[in-house]
Amino acid sequence: QVQLVESGGGLVQAGGSLRLSCAASGRTFSSYAMGWFRQAPGKEREFVAAITWTGSNTNYADSVKGRFTISRDNAKNTVYLQMNSLKPEDTAVYYCAADRTWPLRIGTDFVSWGQGTQVTVSS
């Protein structure tokens, strides 16, 4: 079982940038596809981005394409989400998740979820 810990959230002005990190425990990180999801107050959790085991393929929600970039460093057991041109509607708790299947979707029965990190974008 892999355990996930997110970091890097915070308060930023619209148009700014943040980089989220998700550190995984264990020696099998490279066997998991990784995803980022988010949940705003009063809304359902939604898919943001995902990356395959080697990083060769990525998927993005339409709402973040061209602004967010997912990447991973298997040597550091870490997946990243670089968020640029942030908008107030990006405000949410961001979660990372791991699974051995692909593609990753909100309905996937994930092996593990992180505890989340808050991102707040002010206008």
C-alpha positions as CSV (number, residue, x, y, z in Angstrom):
1,Q,0.0,0.0,0.0
2,V,1.3,3.4,-0.9
3,Q,0.8,6.4,1.4
4,L,0.5,9.9,-0.1
5,V,1.2,13.3,1.4
6,E,0.4,16.5,-0.5
7,S,2.1,19.9,0.1
8,G,2.5,23.2,-1.6
9,G,-0.9,24.7,-1.3
10,G,-1.6,28.2,-0.2
11,L,-3.1,31.6,-1.0
12,V,-2.2,33.2,-4.3
13,Q,-3.6,36.1,-6.3
14,A,-5.3,35.5,-9.6
15,G,-2.8,35.0,-12.4
16,G,-0.2,33.6,-10.0
17,S,1.4,30.2,-9.8
18,L,1.7,27.4,-7.3
19,R,3.4,24.0,-7.5
20,L,1.8,21.1,-5.6
21,S,3.8,18.1,-4.5
22,C,2.6,14.6,-3.6
23,A,5.2,12.5,-1.8
24,A,4.7,8.7,-1.7
25,S,6.0,6.2,0.7
26,G,7.2,2.8,-0.3
27,R,9.4,1.3,-3.0
28,T,6.7,0.7,-5.6
29,F,5.8,4.2,-6.6
30,S,6.7,3.7,-10.2
31,S,4.1,0.9,-10.5
32,Y,1.3,3.4,-9.8
33,A,-0.4,5.9,-12.2
34,M,-1.0,9.1,-10.3
35,G,-3.8,11.6,-10.5
36,W,-4.7,15.0,-9.1
37,F,-8.3,15.8,-8.1
38,R,-9.9,18.8,-6.4
39,Q,-13.0,19.6,-4.4
40,A,-14.4,23.0,-4.0
41,P,-16.8,23.9,-1.1
42,G,-20.3,22.5,-1.9
43,K,-19.1,20.8,-5.0
44,E,-18.3,17.2,-5.9
45,R,-14.7,16.1,-6.3
46,E,-13.5,16.4,-9.8
47,F,-10.6,15.2,-12.0
48,V,-7.7,17.6,-12.7
49,A,-4.8,15.7,-14.2
50,A,-3.2,12.3,-14.4
51,I,0.1,10.7,-15.4
52,T,1.1,7.2,-16.3
53,W,3.7,5.1,-14.4
54,T,6.6,6.3,-16.5
55,G,5.3,9.8,-17.2
56,S,4.9,9.0,-20.9
57,N,1.2,9.9,-21.0
58,T,-0.8,12.6,-19.3
59,N,-4.5,13.6,-19.2
60,Y,-6.0,16.9,-18.2
61,A,-9.4,18.3,-17.5
62,D,-10.5,20.8,-20.1
63,S,-10.7,23.5,-17.4
64,V,-6.9,23.3,-16.7
65,K,-5.5,22.5,-20.1
66,G,-2.7,24.8,-21.0
67,R,-2.4,26.1,-17.5
68,F,-1.6,23.1,-15.3
69,T,1.2,20.6,-15.9
70,I,1.5,17.2,-14.1
71,S,4.9,15.5,-13.8
72,R,6.6,12.9,-11.7
73,D,10.0,12.0,-10.5
74,N,10.1,8.3,-9.7
75,A,13.5,8.6,-8.1
76,K,12.0,10.9,-5.5
77,N,8.7,9.1,-5.2
78,T,6.9,12.4,-6.0
79,V,4.3,13.7,-8.4
80,Y,3.9,17.4,-9.1
81,L,1.2,19.7,-10.3
82,Q,2.5,23.0,-11.7
83,M,-0.4,25.5,-11.7
84,N,0.0,28.7,-13.7
85,S,-2.5,31.5,-14.6
86,L,-4.5,30.6,-11.6
87,K,-8.2,31.7,-11.4
88,P,-10.5,32.1,-8.4
89,E,-12.5,29.1,-9.7
90,D,-9.4,27.0,-9.1
91,T,-9.9,27.4,-5.4
92,A,-10.3,24.0,-3.8
93,V,-8.7,21.3,-1.8
94,Y,-6.4,19.4,-4.0
95,Y,-5.9,15.7,-3.6
96,C,-3.5,13.2,-5.2
97,A,-4.4,9.6,-5.7
98,A,-2.6,6.4,-6.8
99,D,-3.8,3.4,-8.7
100,R,-2.4,0.6,-10.9
101,T,-5.0,1.1,-13.7
102,W,-5.2,3.6,-16.5
103,P,-6.8,5.9,-17.4
104,L,-7.6,7.4,-14.0
105,R,-11.1,8.8,-13.5
106,I,-13.1,10.1,-10.6
107,G,-14.9,6.7,-10.4
108,T,-11.7,4.7,-10.1
109,D,-11.4,2.6,-7.0
110,F,-8.1,4.2,-6.0
111,V,-5.5,2.3,-3.9
112,S,-4.7,5.4,-2.0
113,W,-5.6,9.1,-1.5
114,G,-3.7,11.8,0.2
115,Q,-5.2,14.1,2.8
116,G,-5.4,17.1,0.6
117,T,-3.9,20.6,0.4
118,Q,-5.9,23.8,0.3
119,V,-5.4,26.2,-2.7
120,T,-7.1,29.6,-2.5
121,V,-7.0,32.0,-5.4
122,S,-8.0,35.6,-4.6
123,S,-9.5,37.9,-7.3
